[in-house]
Amino acid sequence: MTSSGIDPYTVASREDALDIMAEYPGYGEQRWYTEAVAAEQVSFAWRRMPPRTGGRGSYGHRHPGQEEVYFVISGVVTFKIDDDVFAAGPQMAVRIGGDAFRSLHNDTDDEVQLLIFSPRLDEPPTELQDEFWPST
């Protein structure tokens, strides 16, 4: 610990991070590392999406006043942000403003892995929009 009482660094493994997708078998993982590393300012998650999984045919969401940045590690993921739909591949980053509704889907036969970053808020505002991305 430093003189301020805060550890100079924290290390966490995959198992230390909460998997918020655990309740949805077959949809991969989304591990939130924020609390596992005791981050005070940044929230981030690692997401693994099996082929043909995600938000298509479901709701969209937004976080008013809180932007997010998605960084694609591997695979190609399709984003729907408000009325725009586009694909992002490896080493591409997508910033989404807090007022934009969003959802993403893996339309491919390959797994997708990505990171999601945002400012850390204890209770981030979240709004849902039903029927945001109809099935095709």
C-alpha positions as CSV (number, residue, x, y, z in Angstrom):
1,M,0.0,0.0,0.0
2,T,1.0,3.6,-0.6
3,S,0.9,6.4,1.9
4,S,-2.6,7.2,0.6
5,G,-3.8,3.7,1.6
6,I,-4.5,2.5,-1.9
7,D,-2.6,-0.4,-3.5
8,P,-0.4,0.8,-6.4
9,Y,-1.8,-2.0,-8.6
10,T,-4.3,-4.9,-8.6
11,V,-4.2,-8.2,-10.5
12,A,-7.4,-10.2,-11.3
13,S,-7.9,-13.4,-13.3
14,R,-10.9,-14.3,-15.4
15,E,-12.4,-16.3,-12.5
16,D,-12.2,-13.2,-10.3
17,A,-14.5,-11.2,-12.6
18,L,-18.3,-11.4,-12.4
19,D,-19.8,-13.1,-15.5
20,I,-23.0,-11.1,-16.2
21,M,-23.9,-13.5,-19.0
22,A,-23.9,-16.6,-16.7
23,E,-27.8,-16.5,-16.6
24,Y,-27.9,-16.8,-20.4
25,P,-26.4,-20.2,-21.4
26,G,-25.1,-20.3,-24.9
27,Y,-24.6,-16.6,-25.2
28,G,-20.9,-16.6,-24.2
29,E,-19.4,-14.5,-21.4
30,Q,-19.2,-10.9,-20.3
31,R,-16.7,-10.6,-17.5
32,W,-16.8,-7.2,-15.6
33,Y,-13.3,-6.7,-14.3
34,T,-14.0,-3.3,-12.6
35,E,-14.6,-4.5,-9.1
36,A,-12.1,-7.4,-9.4
37,V,-9.3,-4.9,-10.0
38,A,-10.8,-2.3,-7.6
39,A,-10.8,0.3,-10.4
40,E,-12.0,3.7,-9.2
41,Q,-12.4,5.6,-12.4
42,V,-12.7,3.1,-15.3
43,S,-15.2,0.4,-15.8
44,F,-14.3,-2.4,-18.3
45,A,-15.4,-5.8,-19.4
46,W,-14.3,-8.6,-21.7
47,R,-16.9,-10.2,-23.8
48,R,-16.9,-13.5,-25.7
49,M,-19.7,-14.0,-28.2
50,P,-20.2,-17.4,-29.8
51,P,-21.4,-17.5,-33.5
52,R,-24.9,-16.1,-34.2
53,T,-25.4,-14.6,-30.7
54,G,-26.2,-11.1,-29.4
55,G,-28.9,-8.6,-29.4
56,R,-30.6,-9.1,-32.8
57,G,-34.3,-9.7,-32.3
58,S,-34.2,-8.0,-28.9
59,Y,-34.0,-4.7,-27.1
60,G,-31.5,-1.9,-27.2
61,H,-30.0,0.1,-24.3
62,R,-28.3,3.3,-23.6
63,H,-26.5,5.0,-20.7
64,P,-27.4,8.7,-20.7
65,G,-24.4,10.8,-19.9
66,Q,-22.0,7.9,-20.0
67,E,-20.1,7.0,-23.2
68,E,-18.8,3.6,-23.9
69,V,-15.9,2.4,-26.1
70,Y,-15.9,-1.1,-27.7
71,F,-12.6,-2.5,-28.9
72,V,-12.8,-5.6,-31.1
73,I,-10.0,-8.1,-30.3
74,S,-11.0,-10.9,-32.7
75,G,-13.8,-11.7,-35.1
76,V,-16.4,-9.4,-36.7
77,V,-19.2,-7.9,-34.7
78,T,-22.3,-6.1,-36.1
79,F,-23.3,-2.9,-34.2
80,K,-26.7,-1.2,-34.3
81,I,-26.5,2.3,-33.0
82,D,-29.8,4.2,-33.2
83,D,-30.7,3.6,-36.9
84,D,-27.2,2.7,-38.2
85,V,-26.0,-0.9,-38.6
86,F,-22.3,-1.6,-39.4
87,A,-19.6,-4.2,-38.8
88,A,-16.4,-3.8,-36.9
89,G,-13.4,-6.2,-37.1
90,P,-10.2,-6.8,-35.2
91,Q,-8.3,-3.8,-33.8
92,M,-11.3,-1.5,-34.5
93,A,-12.7,0.7,-31.8
94,V,-16.2,2.1,-31.6
95,R,-17.2,5.0,-29.3
96,I,-20.9,5.3,-28.5
97,G,-22.3,8.4,-26.8
98,G,-24.6,8.0,-23.8
99,D,-27.7,9.2,-25.6
100,A,-27.5,6.6,-28.4
101,F,-29.3,3.3,-28.2
102,R,-27.1,0.4,-29.0
103,S,-26.9,-3.4,-29.4
104,L,-24.5,-5.8,-31.0
105,H,-24.6,-9.2,-32.6
106,N,-22.2,-11.8,-34.0
107,D,-23.6,-12.6,-37.4
108,T,-20.7,-14.8,-38.3
109,D,-19.7,-18.5,-37.8
110,D,-16.6,-17.4,-35.8
111,E,-16.3,-16.4,-32.1
112,V,-16.0,-12.7,-31.3
113,Q,-14.0,-11.2,-28.5
114,L,-14.1,-7.6,-27.5
115,L,-13.4,-5.1,-24.6
116,I,-15.9,-2.5,-23.3
117,F,-14.7,0.6,-21.5
118,S,-16.6,3.4,-19.8
119,P,-16.3,5.9,-17.0
120,R,-17.0,4.1,-13.7
121,L,-20.3,5.0,-12.1
122,D,-21.6,3.3,-9.0
123,E,-25.1,3.2,-10.5
124,P,-24.9,3.9,-14.2
125,P,-28.2,5.1,-15.7
126,T,-29.6,2.5,-18.1
127,E,-32.6,2.9,-20.4
128,L,-34.1,0.1,-22.5
129,Q,-35.9,0.3,-25.9
130,D,-38.0,-2.8,-26.7
131,E,-38.1,-4.2,-30.3
132,F,-34.9,-2.1,-31.0
133,W,-33.4,-4.6,-33.5
134,P,-36.0,-6.9,-35.1
135,S,-34.9,-10.3,-36.4
136,T,-34.3,-10.5,-40.1
